Amino acid sequence: MYTKLSGDTSFYTNALHELNWATYSVDVDGKNCFPFDEPWLTDGYGDYVRHYLRAMDTYPSLAPAQDHILSSTSVIQQVDYKGFFKKFIYLNFNADTNKVRLFYRAFDNNGTERIRMKTKPSAVLLNDKAINETSDGGGYSWTAMADGGLLTVRRKDGDKVVVME
């Protein structure tokens, strides 16, 4: 975050190395694995996932080019990704579920989400209404990257978002 805010890139490479070091006590399934069951290690490594999420939100190029929410200013109550829809079909949106890539529902009616995506969406719906692509205010914006891109959704007066193919 320091590099992003200050523009000083001298610590960027070291910060990436530190993310790698944080995994030395992580087992193959993602849980903490302590060689001698030393509970003090949880103070430094029990929160490593949060650090990874913050790093990927700060530098989305660190995240794989997959459709996935990186951050939100609100609590996300439900997320359904293409191929894994659970409750989406019961919400009666006027959208073809075969063309929906992502659905999520936030706790607050106003907020901002940053979503790493494989490709730019064709449309974004907020509470069943298309929102505009814009660089400021409400709506959404797309930032192309070498592989995929970053979708930023700025919700105003809505909590249900549908991202279309």
matplotlib code that plots the C-alpha trace (Angstrom):
import matplotlib.pyplot as plt

x = [0.0, 2.9, 4.2, 0.7, 0.1, 3.6, 4.8, 8.0, 8.6, 11.9, 10.1, 7.8, 10.0, 10.7, 7.0, 6.3, 9.0, 7.4, 4.1, 5.9, 7.6, 4.2, 3.3, 6.1, 3.8, 0.9, -0.1, -1.1, -4.8, -4.3, -4.5, -1.7, 0.8, 3.2, 6.2, 6.0, 2.5, 3.7, 0.7, 2.6, 3.0, -0.7, 0.0, 2.0, 0.5, -3.1, -4.0, -1.9, -5.0, -6.1, -2.7, -2.9, -6.3, -5.1, -2.1, -4.2, -6.7, -3.8, -2.1, -4.7, -2.0, -1.0, -4.5, -5.1, -7.2, -10.4, -13.7, -13.4, -14.3, -11.1, -12.6, -15.7, -16.6, -19.6, -20.2, -20.9, -23.8, -23.9, -21.7, -22.6, -20.1, -20.9, -21.2, -21.8, -25.1, -27.0, -29.7, -29.5, -32.2, -34.7, -34.2, -36.2, -33.9, -34.6, -31.4, -30.6, -28.8, -26.8, -25.1, -24.5, -20.9, -21.3, -24.0, -23.5, -25.6, -24.1, -25.3, -25.3, -27.1, -24.1, -20.6, -17.7, -16.4, -13.2, -13.5, -10.7, -12.1, -11.0, -12.6, -14.6, -18.3, -20.9, -23.1, -23.5, -26.9, -27.7, -31.0, -32.1, -31.2, -28.2, -25.7, -23.3, -19.6, -18.1, -14.8, -16.4, -19.6, -22.0, -21.7, -18.8, -15.3, -13.0, -9.2, -7.6, -4.6, -2.1, -4.3, -8.0, -8.8, -10.3, -13.9, -14.8, -18.5, -19.7, -23.2, -25.6, -29.1, -28.7, -27.4, -27.8, -25.3, -25.3, -22.3, -23.0, -20.8]
y = [0.0, 2.3, 1.9, 2.6, 5.7, 7.2, 6.2, 4.9, 1.5, 0.8, -1.5, -3.3, -6.3, -6.8, -6.6, -9.4, -11.5, -10.9, -12.2, -15.4, -15.7, -15.6, -19.0, -21.0, -22.2, -22.9, -26.5, -27.5, -27.0, -23.4, -24.0, -23.0, -25.8, -25.4, -27.8, -28.1, -26.9, -23.6, -21.4, -18.1, -18.4, -17.7, -14.1, -13.5, -16.0, -16.4, -13.3, -13.8, -14.3, -10.7, -9.4, -11.3, -9.9, -6.3, -6.8, -8.1, -5.2, -2.7, -4.4, -6.4, -7.8, -10.0, -11.7, -14.4, -13.3, -14.9, -13.4, -12.7, -9.8, -8.3, -5.8, -4.0, -1.0, -3.0, -6.5, -8.9, -11.1, -13.4, -14.1, -16.4, -17.0, -18.5, -22.2, -22.0, -20.2, -21.1, -18.6, -16.3, -18.0, -17.3, -13.6, -13.0, -10.7, -9.9, -11.3, -14.5, -16.7, -18.3, -14.9, -13.9, -14.1, -12.9, -11.9, -10.4, -8.8, -6.2, -5.2, -1.4, 0.3, 2.5, 1.2, 0.3, -3.1, -3.9, -7.2, -8.9, -10.3, -12.4, -10.1, -6.9, -7.4, -6.5, -4.9, -4.3, -4.3, -2.7, -3.8, -5.0, -1.8, -1.3, 1.2, 3.3, 2.9, 6.1, 7.2, 8.9, 9.0, 6.1, 3.3, 1.2, 1.5, -1.0, -1.0, -3.3, -5.2, -7.5, -10.4, -9.5, -6.4, -4.7, -3.9, -1.2, -1.0, 2.1, 1.4, 4.2, 3.2, -0.5, -3.7, -6.4, -6.4, -8.6, -8.7, -9.9, -11.7]
z = [0.0, 0.7, -2.9, -4.3, -2.2, -2.4, -5.8, -4.3, -5.8, -4.0, -1.5, -4.0, -4.7, -1.1, -0.2, -2.8, -1.1, 2.3, 0.9, -0.1, 3.4, 5.0, 3.6, 5.1, 7.9, 5.6, 4.7, 1.2, 2.0, 3.2, 7.0, 9.3, 9.9, 12.8, 13.0, 16.8, 17.3, 18.6, 19.1, 19.1, 15.4, 14.9, 15.9, 12.8, 10.3, 11.3, 9.4, 6.3, 4.1, 4.9, 3.9, 0.5, -0.1, 0.6, -1.6, -4.5, -4.1, -4.1, -7.1, -9.0, -11.3, -8.3, -8.5, -11.1, -14.1, -12.8, -12.0, -8.3, -5.9, -4.5, -2.1, -1.0, 1.1, 2.4, 3.7, 0.8, 1.9, -1.1, -4.2, -7.0, -9.8, -13.3, -13.0, -9.2, -8.9, -5.7, -4.9, -7.9, -9.9, -7.1, -7.2, -10.3, -12.2, -15.8, -16.9, -18.9, -16.3, -19.1, -19.7, -16.1, -15.0, -11.4, -9.0, -5.6, -2.9, -0.5, 2.9, 2.2, -0.7, -1.4, -1.9, -4.1, -5.2, -7.1, -9.1, -11.0, -14.3, -17.2, -19.7, -19.8, -19.1, -21.7, -19.0, -15.3, -13.6, -10.3, -8.8, -12.3, -14.1, -16.4, -15.0, -17.2, -17.7, -16.2, -14.7, -11.6, -9.6, -9.8, -12.4, -13.3, -14.8, -16.6, -16.4, -18.9, -17.8, -19.6, -18.7, -18.1, -16.1, -13.1, -12.9, -10.3, -9.5, -7.6, -6.3, -5.4, -4.1, -4.8, -3.2, -5.9, -8.8, -11.9, -14.1, -17.6, -20.1]

ax = plt.figure().add_subplot(projection="3d")
ax.plot(x, y, z, "-o")
ax.set_aspect("equal")
plt.show()
